Amino acid sequence: MAGLLHSLLLDLKRRGQFVLKELGALETTLPGNFDTHRTEAAERIKRAIGVVGHMLMDPDLANPHLEPNFFIVFKRLSELIVNIEDQSLLILKRCSPEDQFLSALLKQICEEVKYPDPPPLCGALSFQYFQALIDMDIIVTPQTQAGEMLALPDLYHELAHFIVFRQRAILEARLLGVIHKSFTGALRRGRQQGLPEAALKSIEDNYELWKGFWHVEFACDMIAAFWCGPAYGWANLRLSATRGDPYEDSATHPADDARRAGIACILRLVGDNKAADEIDRMWEDLKRLSPSAKPSGYTKRYPGRLLEEAGQCIYQLCVDLGFRRYSEQQRNGAMVGCAVTGAWAAFQRDAAAFPAHEASTLQALRAKMPGILLK
């Protein structure tokens, strides 16, 4: 009787072949960038099936001492096939006019900001706001995103996740160094001052949060602000207004108010102090309306000097990578960048009249995107 791992590999091979067949059935039905994604996904599936086949023929597969190693490979291949089935196949089978439009917008954004890699696909498939599916080179948005303008700056944030992931060696050498210096310095001073263990433990906990996921989110916000300008700061304020406490954070995301401060650092570094000040004033209005209050220890959790140094680090990274800042895009008449900036200006000028502006802007963008089915 075949062992469990042998049976699991046979099942994985069957599943991979089924997904490959589904991808093949879409050939000749997809527009260019979607078909490119389909071809790449199919090649990844073929390679995975090939590895499974070699494992099934390997005489060491039944060796109880080596089975755990084979099982690790099985888990990775299974994750790949499941992700292609759940993410790539889903967006390819749907390939709606909305997905085509969003993907065309994202491709245009990539050109405007000088994104160095092929653009990800984009689809209105998310049930958890915007998400970057980095392994699959996909960004998903809320269901109605193809019909609204004010949240489009969040596309820049999700695109930045790809940069942060692919440039992590450079980013971590720079940004994590700044974070390490800040918190180890705080710990050293705290010990010299004889702070209680609970206070030192709080510094250590904050350090772990910054090292974990927070530095990624701050970096993506800052790159998005470099690319998108004040519109990203306004979009962050709008999103925060629809969520909970602006001072609330989690293991994966820093507080919205701290993110506001990080965005402001970039706006000031690119010379837009006026926009940073105006966004800060509107944030004060938001906090006035909110029943929340700044918790104790908040400024130690989000040191202002650390945010400034992180901003300088990300600003320099953007310059070194050759990205176009939003002001340069505006001067060159960037199609999407100017539309996003114009949308936020129109909303602030007259929120009641904004729907008409939004509809006409989206119609104009659709007309300029080649190969898009107009609705």
Buried (B, 14 or more C-beta within 10 A) or exposed (E): EEEEBBEBBEEBBEBBBEBBEBBEEBEEEBBEBBBEBBEBBBEBBBEBBEBBEEBBEEEEBEEEEEBEEBBEEBEEBBEBBEBBBEBBBBBBBEBBEBBBBBBBBBBBBBEBBBBEEEBBBBBBBBEEBBBBBBBBBBBBBBEEBBEBBBBBBBBBBBBBBBBBBEBBEEBBEBBBEBBEEBBEBBBEEBEEEEBEEEBBEBBEEBBEBBBEBBBBBBBBBBBBBBBBBBBBBBBBBBBBBEEEBBBBBEEEBBBBBBBBBBBBBBBBBBEBEEBBEBBBEBBEEBBEEBEBEEEEEBEBBBBEEBBBBBBBBBBEBBEEBEBBBBEBBBEEEBBBBBBBBBBBEBBEEEEEEBEEBBEEBBEEBBEEBEEBEEE
